[in-house]
Amino acid sequence: MAGIVEAPKRQGGRPMHPPPRGPPPPLQPVDREKTCPLLLRVFTKIGSHHMKEDFAVRGKEPKDEVQIYTWKDATLRELTDLVKEVAPAARRRDARLSFAFVYPDKTGRFVVREVGKTYSNRIGKLDDAKALAELGFQIGDYLDVAIL
């Protein structure tokens, strides 16, 4: 057959590796009436993200924490609006917010991975529509927000 590429096979006919997958299926919205929200620990900082060392000792995380109950389909725009309610610097007309997930790697050391940016007062720009789940968020991750 033309156009079909077969994966190399082992002795016995089984493929050596799975065939390549297509793009992931679109994110299914969460039924927020029936699904329990998760607790998202959000840490804000003006000027830059926190350092990974700031999260190294459990119980001694940065003090500027906001706890938000939300769902994995929450967008960065929704989170921007919630951060603006508690952080006056995020309400500035020219403010940009940079979002990063903070989580332990395989060795137990924390990683700070930037995942998106939004403008405080410009809806529909940058990464506004990206949801936590599609960015790779896992329950238990922290969210670090740099207010720039």
Backbone as ProteinMPNN parsed JSONL, in Angstrom:
{"seq_chain_A": "MAGIVEAPKRQGGRPMHPPPRGPPPPLQPVDREKTCPLLLRVFTKIGSHHMKEDFAVRGKEPKDEVQIYTWKDATLRELTDLVKEVAPAARRRDARLSFAFVYPDKTGRFVVREVGKTYSNRIGKLDDAKALAELGFQIGDYLDVAIL", "coords_chain_A": {"N_chain_A": [[0.84, -1.19, 0.0], [0.541, 2.169, -0.812], [1.975, 4.967, 0.822], [1.716, 4.128, 3.462], [3.617, 3.55, 6.267], [5.354, 1.011, 7.729], [6.163, -0.042, 11.016], [9.415, -1.109, 12.155], [9.935, -4.601, 12.702], [10.161, -7.059, 15.333], [11.724, -10.277, 15.737], [9.381, -12.706, 15.191], [7.357, -11.039, 14.562], [6.2, -8.901, 16.066], [5.846, -5.362, 16.519], [8.675, -3.132, 17.04], [8.476, -0.755, 18.429], [5.84, 1.401, 19.578], [3.495, 2.72, 17.175], [3.752, 6.119, 15.925], [1.924, 8.67, 17.64], [-0.944, 10.731, 17.036], [-1.905, 14.22, 17.334], [-2.763, 15.269, 20.718], [-6.049, 14.559, 22.046], [-8.648, 17.069, 21.984], [-9.002, 19.215, 24.852], [-11.306, 18.21, 27.216], [-13.994, 19.917, 28.643], [-14.426, 20.47, 32.157], [-17.076, 19.402, 34.206], [-18.117, 21.652, 36.226], [-20.054, 21.748, 38.118], [-20.377, 19.186, 39.022], [-17.881, 18.177, 39.545], [-15.362, 18.03, 41.951], [-13.429, 20.791, 43.076], [-9.859, 21.491, 42.901], [-7.193, 22.248, 45.205], [-5.172, 24.921, 44.641], [-2.043, 26.089, 45.189], [-0.801, 29.219, 45.09], [1.89, 31.315, 44.43], [3.01, 34.577, 44.55], [5.14, 37.078, 43.105], [6.794, 40.139, 42.73], [8.418, 41.302, 39.877], [10.048, 39.018, 39.279], [10.235, 35.385, 38.967], [10.018, 33.15, 41.801], [12.9, 31.59, 43.244], [14.014, 28.218, 42.768], [15.082, 27.213, 45.098], [13.642, 28.487, 47.054], [11.525, 26.885, 47.571], [12.496, 24.612, 48.659], [12.366, 23.588, 51.303], [9.884, 21.915, 52.931], [6.987, 23.433, 54.225], [8.237, 25.807, 54.601], [7.728, 27.506, 52.512], [7.548, 30.326, 50.216], [6.197, 33.368, 51.638], [4.225, 34.872, 50.411], [1.616, 33.728, 49.617], [-1.302, 32.569, 47.964], [-4.273, 30.803, 48.211], [-6.184, 28.969, 46.024], [-9.202, 27.595, 44.97], [-9.865, 25.59, 42.292], [-10.24, 24.243, 38.938], [-8.838, 21.751, 36.696], [-9.259, 22.612, 34.132], [-9.13, 25.324, 34.185], [-8.292, 28.475, 32.837], [-5.375, 30.46, 31.99], [-6.189, 33.095, 31.873], [-8.431, 33.161, 33.602], [-7.089, 32.643, 36.003], [-5.4, 34.841, 36.077], [-7.249, 36.905, 36.524], [-8.102, 36.196, 39.093], [-5.729, 36.456, 40.566], [-5.346, 39.196, 40.304], [-7.276, 40.155, 42.03], [-6.159, 39.888, 44.555], [-3.555, 40.831, 44.508], [-2.336, 43.904, 44.329], [-0.362, 44.996, 42.594], [-0.654, 43.539, 40.288], [-2.784, 44.66, 39.076], [-2.029, 46.872, 37.701], [-2.053, 48.898, 34.785], [-0.191, 48.285, 32.774], [0.767, 45.825, 33.506], [2.25, 42.578, 33.288], [1.802, 39.104, 33.584], [3.612, 36.294, 34.461], [3.521, 32.852, 34.353], [4.436, 29.937, 36.155], [5.018, 26.485, 36.72], [5.703, 24.749, 39.704], [7.374, 22.037, 40.885], [8.453, 18.833, 42.216], [11.331, 17.169, 40.892], [12.522, 13.977, 39.604], [14.494, 13.409, 41.435], [13.705, 14.661, 43.688], [14.265, 17.313, 43.986], [13.158, 20.672, 43.607], [11.653, 22.071, 40.671], [11.287, 24.902, 38.633], [9.193, 25.729, 36.189], [8.504, 27.674, 33.501], [5.36, 28.423, 32.046], [3.567, 30.078, 30.7], [2.317, 33.365, 29.673], [0.468, 36.336, 30.469], [-1.3, 39.407, 29.782], [-2.255, 41.86, 32.086], [-4.49, 43.549, 31.615], [-5.327, 43.105, 28.988], [-7.32, 41.248, 27.227], [-7.381, 38.063, 25.641], [-4.902, 37.985, 24.509], [-1.515, 36.766, 24.139], [-1.065, 33.968, 26.21], [-3.636, 33.532, 27.183], [-5.844, 31.743, 26.792], [-4.948, 29.223, 27.403], [-5.234, 26.226, 29.229], [-4.77, 24.854, 32.54], [-4.487, 22.008, 32.526], [-3.762, 21.412, 29.848], [-1.282, 22.517, 29.782], [0.239, 20.819, 31.205], [-0.138, 20.589, 33.93], [-0.187, 19.037, 37.125], [-2.022, 17.645, 39.805], [-1.098, 18.891, 42.913], [1.115, 20.284, 42.128], [2.681, 23.494, 42.491], [1.821, 26.911, 41.738], [3.64, 29.474, 40.436], [3.683, 32.905, 40.196], [4.928, 35.516, 38.441], [4.897, 38.956, 38.639], [5.209, 41.263, 36.303]], "CA_chain_A": [[0.0, 0.0, 0.0], [1.324, 3.393, -0.891], [1.736, 5.963, 1.843], [1.693, 3.573, 4.813], [4.943, 3.154, 6.709], [5.238, 0.028, 8.796], [7.221, -0.003, 12.016], [10.275, -2.281, 12.114], [9.381, -5.683, 13.518], [11.031, -8.022, 15.999], [11.545, -11.647, 15.316], [8.065, -13.11, 15.668], [6.378, -10.171, 13.932], [5.708, -7.774, 16.877], [6.588, -4.122, 16.252], [9.7, -2.8, 18.027], [8.006, 0.371, 19.22], [4.483, 1.74, 19.151], [3.456, 3.695, 16.083], [3.631, 7.49, 16.426], [0.565, 9.127, 17.915], [-1.341, 12.025, 16.499], [-2.01, 15.245, 18.379], [-3.651, 14.85, 21.804], [-7.435, 14.974, 21.823], [-8.92, 18.376, 22.598], [-9.316, 19.19, 26.274], [-12.731, 18.146, 27.528], [-14.279, 20.789, 29.782], [-14.823, 19.818, 33.4], [-18.387, 19.8, 34.705], [-17.77, 22.289, 37.498], [-21.143, 21.504, 39.07], [-20.289, 17.821, 39.53], [-16.494, 17.831, 39.841], [-14.785, 18.727, 43.102], [-12.247, 21.567, 42.679], [-8.586, 21.176, 43.545], [-6.553, 23.378, 45.869], [-3.98, 25.381, 43.928], [-1.246, 27.024, 45.982], [-0.246, 30.202, 44.166], [2.878, 32.196, 45.052], [3.23, 35.724, 43.677], [6.348, 37.865, 43.366], [6.937, 41.249, 41.802], [9.694, 41.418, 39.183], [10.598, 37.755, 38.761], [9.745, 34.175, 39.624], [10.781, 32.694, 42.953], [13.969, 30.631, 42.948], [13.621, 26.86, 43.173], [15.523, 27.028, 46.485], [12.606, 29.027, 47.943], [10.547, 25.825, 47.825], [13.253, 23.412, 49.031], [12.0, 23.05, 52.624], [8.422, 21.835, 53.094], [6.53, 24.235, 55.359], [8.915, 27.107, 54.567], [7.535, 28.075, 51.183], [7.44, 31.793, 50.296], [5.065, 33.848, 52.441], [3.209, 35.545, 49.587], [0.817, 32.638, 49.05], [-2.754, 32.659, 47.831], [-4.826, 29.476, 47.938], [-7.316, 29.085, 45.113], [-9.876, 26.363, 44.582], [-10.132, 25.696, 40.866], [-10.287, 22.981, 38.203], [-7.724, 21.623, 35.758], [-9.551, 23.292, 32.87], [-9.043, 26.775, 34.386], [-7.346, 29.104, 31.911], [-4.485, 31.468, 32.578], [-6.969, 34.333, 32.022], [-9.183, 33.049, 34.857], [-6.145, 32.762, 37.109], [-4.961, 36.246, 36.08], [-8.284, 37.703, 37.178], [-8.093, 35.884, 40.529], [-4.518, 37.059, 41.15], [-5.577, 40.647, 40.355], [-8.109, 40.46, 43.194], [-5.388, 39.866, 45.803], [-2.235, 41.452, 44.332], [-2.529, 45.222, 43.699], [0.603, 45.231, 41.507], [-1.146, 42.861, 39.087], [-3.862, 45.476, 38.504], [-1.46, 47.969, 36.907], [-2.48, 48.875, 33.388], [0.836, 47.678, 31.927], [1.316, 44.626, 34.156], [2.248, 41.264, 32.636], [1.954, 38.019, 34.545], [4.297, 35.117, 33.941], [3.121, 31.698, 35.152], [5.372, 28.808, 36.16], [4.689, 25.373, 37.609], [6.782, 24.367, 40.612], [7.127, 20.646, 41.247], [9.705, 18.103, 42.43], [11.755, 16.27, 39.817], [12.694, 12.581, 40.036], [15.424, 13.331, 42.569], [13.11, 15.347, 44.822], [14.572, 18.744, 43.957], [12.102, 21.409, 42.928], [11.87, 22.649, 39.351], [10.386, 26.005, 38.302], [9.076, 25.66, 34.722], [7.597, 28.693, 32.984], [4.379, 27.8, 31.161], [2.781, 31.018, 29.917], [2.254, 34.766, 30.087], [-0.742, 37.086, 30.134], [-1.336, 40.818, 30.133], [-3.259, 42.094, 33.121], [-5.708, 44.209, 31.134], [-5.59, 42.858, 27.568], [-7.891, 39.901, 27.131], [-7.237, 37.413, 24.348], [-3.522, 38.08, 24.027], [-0.537, 35.821, 24.687], [-1.481, 32.6, 26.533], [-4.876, 33.632, 27.966], [-6.782, 30.631, 26.636], [-4.346, 27.939, 27.767], [-5.739, 25.662, 30.482], [-3.759, 24.18, 33.362], [-4.292, 20.623, 32.088], [-3.044, 21.334, 28.577], [0.093, 22.951, 30.027], [0.938, 19.751, 31.911], [-0.326, 20.697, 35.374], [-0.597, 17.856, 37.874], [-2.478, 17.994, 41.147], [0.029, 18.934, 43.845], [2.061, 21.305, 41.67], [2.439, 24.873, 42.9], [1.845, 27.867, 40.644], [4.408, 30.671, 40.773], [3.284, 33.989, 39.302], [5.782, 36.719, 38.468], [4.188, 40.144, 38.174], [6.251, 42.036, 35.609]], "C_chain_A": [[0.878, 1.243, 0.0], [0.959, 4.329, 0.251], [1.694, 5.431, 3.263], [3.091, 3.08, 5.146], [4.772, 2.173, 7.86], [6.428, 0.149, 9.732], [8.1, -1.233, 11.865], [9.748, -3.341, 13.08], [10.471, -6.537, 14.137], [10.843, -9.389, 15.363], [10.234, -12.136, 15.928], [6.986, -12.159, 15.181], [5.853, -9.001, 14.753], [6.502, -6.514, 16.553], [7.574, -3.823, 17.384], [9.264, -1.646, 18.92], [6.607, 0.729, 18.734], [4.515, 2.743, 18.007], [3.295, 5.103, 16.648], [2.169, 7.863, 16.601], [0.315, 10.458, 17.246], [-1.384, 13.049, 17.622], [-2.965, 14.772, 19.48], [-5.076, 15.293, 21.524], [-7.689, 16.316, 22.494], [-9.342, 18.204, 24.054], [-10.827, 19.19, 26.467], [-13.001, 19.048, 28.727], [-14.759, 19.975, 30.981], [-16.223, 20.312, 33.761], [-18.174, 20.35, 36.106], [-18.875, 22.153, 38.543], [-20.991, 20.138, 39.743], [-18.886, 17.418, 39.968], [-15.965, 18.683, 40.981], [-13.559, 19.528, 42.647], [-11.004, 21.1, 43.424], [-8.048, 22.437, 44.208], [-5.268, 23.701, 45.121], [-3.275, 26.399, 44.814], [-0.496, 27.925, 45.012], [0.678, 31.131, 44.948], [3.161, 33.332, 44.079], [4.508, 36.451, 44.09], [6.439, 38.951, 42.31], [8.343, 41.223, 41.202], [10.255, 40.138, 38.599], [9.921, 36.58, 39.458], [10.579, 33.908, 40.876], [11.874, 31.74, 42.467], [13.515, 29.248, 43.406], [14.027, 26.57, 44.622], [14.5, 27.553, 47.491], [11.579, 27.969, 48.336], [11.198, 24.565, 48.395], [12.804, 22.782, 50.351], [10.482, 23.102, 52.771], [8.004, 22.587, 54.357], [7.184, 25.605, 55.417], [8.875, 27.688, 53.153], [7.448, 29.594, 51.317], [6.144, 32.222, 50.991], [3.928, 34.435, 51.612], [2.347, 34.524, 48.844], [-0.663, 32.988, 49.036], [-3.236, 31.248, 47.534], [-6.116, 29.646, 47.154], [-7.902, 27.699, 44.887], [-10.306, 26.518, 43.136], [-10.169, 24.305, 40.248], [-9.148, 22.954, 37.199], [-7.994, 22.286, 34.419], [-9.548, 24.821, 33.018], [-7.98, 27.347, 33.456], [-6.453, 30.1, 32.64], [-5.209, 32.81, 32.724], [-7.781, 34.294, 33.315], [-8.263, 33.255, 36.058], [-5.602, 34.188, 37.214], [-5.974, 37.106, 36.831], [-8.336, 37.443, 38.68], [-6.882, 36.497, 41.223], [-4.699, 38.568, 41.276], [-6.413, 41.046, 41.57], [-7.287, 40.594, 44.48], [-4.03, 40.561, 45.703], [-2.393, 42.789, 43.608], [-1.579, 45.482, 42.527], [0.13, 44.598, 40.2], [-2.258, 43.65, 38.402], [-3.342, 46.634, 37.663], [-1.849, 47.802, 35.438], [-1.482, 48.13, 32.487], [1.411, 46.386, 32.503], [1.208, 43.403, 33.241], [2.432, 40.233, 33.728], [2.597, 36.835, 33.838], [4.005, 33.961, 34.895], [4.153, 30.585, 35.032], [4.844, 27.74, 37.106], [5.92, 25.063, 38.442], [6.452, 22.971, 41.106], [8.456, 19.939, 41.469], [10.033, 17.232, 41.22], [11.958, 14.873, 40.392], [13.621, 12.434, 41.233], [14.875, 14.027, 43.813], [13.427, 16.83, 44.892], [13.502, 19.467, 43.155], [12.576, 22.013, 41.617], [10.862, 23.78, 39.195], [10.36, 26.068, 36.772], [8.035, 26.678, 34.248], [6.662, 28.078, 31.944], [3.552, 28.793, 30.351], [2.792, 32.416, 30.494], [0.918, 35.356, 29.678], [-0.497, 38.566, 30.421], [-2.452, 40.988, 31.144], [-4.579, 42.596, 32.545], [-5.988, 44.027, 29.646], [-6.055, 41.418, 27.408], [-7.687, 39.359, 25.721], [-5.843, 37.464, 23.769], [-2.665, 37.006, 24.69], [-1.163, 34.453, 24.961], [-2.787, 32.548, 27.331], [-5.719, 32.367, 27.943], [-6.205, 29.276, 27.036], [-4.84, 27.489, 29.137], [-4.613, 24.955, 31.23], [-3.455, 22.781, 32.833], [-3.483, 20.541, 30.802], [-1.593, 21.819, 28.7], [0.894, 21.908, 30.808], [0.816, 19.822, 33.42], [-0.752, 19.357, 35.96], [-1.0, 18.303, 39.27], [-1.308, 17.862, 42.111], [1.102, 19.916, 43.417], [1.69, 22.644, 42.292], [2.412, 25.721, 41.634], [2.586, 29.103, 41.137], [4.075, 31.73, 39.738], [4.211, 35.186, 39.497], [4.977, 37.865, 37.903], [5.239, 41.088, 37.617], [5.747, 43.408, 35.193]], "O_chain_A": [[1.851, 1.326, 0.749], [-0.211, 4.469, 0.606], [1.639, 6.227, 4.2], [3.678, 2.293, 4.404], [4.113, 2.482, 8.853], [7.553, 0.407, 9.302], [7.607, -2.297, 11.49], [9.192, -3.024, 14.132], [11.547, -6.722, 13.567], [9.932, -9.615, 14.567], [10.035, -11.965, 17.13], [5.802, -12.44, 15.365], [5.125, -8.168, 14.213], [7.711, -6.59, 16.334], [7.35, -4.202, 18.533], [9.669, -1.59, 20.081], [6.233, 0.4, 17.608], [5.457, 3.526, 17.887], [2.754, 5.266, 17.741], [1.3, 7.445, 15.836], [1.24, 11.207, 16.933], [-0.945, 12.771, 18.738], [-3.867, 13.975, 19.221], [-5.292, 16.294, 20.84], [-7.017, 16.662, 23.466], [-9.948, 17.202, 24.435], [-11.534, 20.054, 25.95], [-12.299, 18.951, 29.733], [-15.407, 18.939, 30.835], [-16.52, 21.5, 33.636], [-18.063, 19.587, 37.066], [-18.649, 22.417, 39.724], [-21.415, 19.948, 40.882], [-18.718, 16.429, 40.682], [-16.104, 19.907, 40.974], [-12.729, 19.001, 41.907], [-11.089, 20.409, 44.44], [-8.4, 23.553, 43.825], [-4.385, 22.853, 44.987], [-3.839, 27.441, 45.148], [0.33, 27.467, 44.222], [0.302, 31.666, 45.991], [3.508, 33.093, 42.923], [4.903, 36.441, 45.256], [6.189, 38.703, 41.13], [9.335, 41.134, 41.927], [10.874, 40.163, 37.535], [9.147, 36.75, 40.4], [11.708, 34.385, 40.993], [11.76, 31.156, 41.39], [12.715, 29.132, 44.335], [13.382, 25.766, 45.295], [14.485, 27.124, 48.644], [10.85, 28.135, 49.315], [10.521, 23.557, 48.593], [12.858, 21.561, 50.497], [9.874, 24.172, 52.742], [8.592, 22.402, 55.422], [6.756, 26.47, 56.18], [9.844, 28.274, 52.67], [7.29, 30.101, 52.428], [5.132, 31.524, 50.934], [2.787, 34.486, 52.072], [2.349, 34.463, 47.614], [-1.193, 33.608, 49.958], [-2.659, 30.566, 46.686], [-7.021, 30.37, 47.567], [-7.169, 26.742, 44.64], [-11.021, 27.458, 42.788], [-10.135, 23.303, 40.963], [-8.561, 23.988, 36.882], [-7.064, 22.504, 33.642], [-9.92, 25.533, 32.085], [-6.901, 26.774, 33.305], [-6.745, 30.521, 33.759], [-4.873, 33.588, 33.617], [-7.819, 35.282, 34.048], [-8.614, 33.953, 37.009], [-5.37, 34.684, 38.316], [-5.605, 37.93, 37.668], [-8.585, 38.363, 39.459], [-6.994, 37.0, 42.341], [-4.251, 39.16, 42.258], [-6.27, 42.156, 42.082], [-7.673, 41.328, 45.389], [-3.416, 40.85, 46.731], [-2.568, 42.805, 42.39], [-1.97, 46.133, 41.558], [0.479, 45.075, 39.12], [-2.632, 43.34, 37.271], [-4.119, 47.306, 36.984], [-1.955, 46.684, 34.934], [-1.881, 47.433, 31.554], [2.441, 45.906, 32.029], [0.223, 43.22, 32.526], [3.151, 40.476, 34.698], [2.174, 36.434, 32.754], [4.216, 34.078, 36.102], [4.678, 30.323, 33.95], [4.291, 28.049, 38.162], [7.045, 25.109, 37.945], [5.385, 22.741, 41.677], [9.485, 20.391, 40.966], [9.148, 16.637, 40.605], [11.603, 14.616, 41.542], [13.544, 11.446, 41.964], [15.501, 13.99, 44.872], [12.915, 17.532, 45.763], [13.001, 18.952, 42.155], [13.732, 22.411, 41.472], [9.703, 23.632, 39.584], [11.357, 26.41, 36.137], [6.848, 26.559, 34.551], [7.092, 27.318, 31.077], [2.89, 28.388, 29.395], [3.209, 32.64, 31.63], [0.313, 34.947, 28.687], [0.39, 38.928, 31.195], [-3.483, 40.321, 31.056], [-5.652, 42.133, 32.932], [-6.823, 44.745, 29.096], [-5.251, 40.487, 27.452], [-7.801, 40.09, 24.737], [-5.628, 37.025, 22.64], [-3.066, 36.414, 25.692], [-1.73, 33.841, 24.056], [-3.008, 31.598, 28.082], [-6.253, 31.962, 28.976], [-6.921, 28.276, 27.007], [-4.861, 28.271, 30.087], [-3.631, 24.516, 30.631], [-2.288, 22.409, 32.706], [-2.606, 19.686, 30.68], [-0.773, 21.557, 27.82], [2.087, 22.09, 31.046], [1.59, 19.178, 34.129], [-1.563, 18.636, 35.378], [-0.405, 19.215, 39.844], [-0.613, 16.846, 42.123], [1.915, 20.342, 44.237], [0.521, 22.896, 42.586], [2.915, 25.308, 40.589], [2.202, 29.707, 42.139], [4.173, 31.481, 38.537], [4.266, 35.784, 40.572], [4.432, 37.761, 36.804], [6.053, 41.642, 38.357], [6.494, 44.186, 34.599]]}, "name": "protein", "num_of_chains": 1, "seq": "MAGIVEAPKRQGGRPMHPPPRGPPPPLQPVDREKTCPLLLRVFTKIGSHHMKEDFAVRGKEPKDEVQIYTWKDATLRELTDLVKEVAPAARRRDARLSFAFVYPDKTGRFVVREVGKTYSNRIGKLDDAKALAELGFQIGDYLDVAIL"}
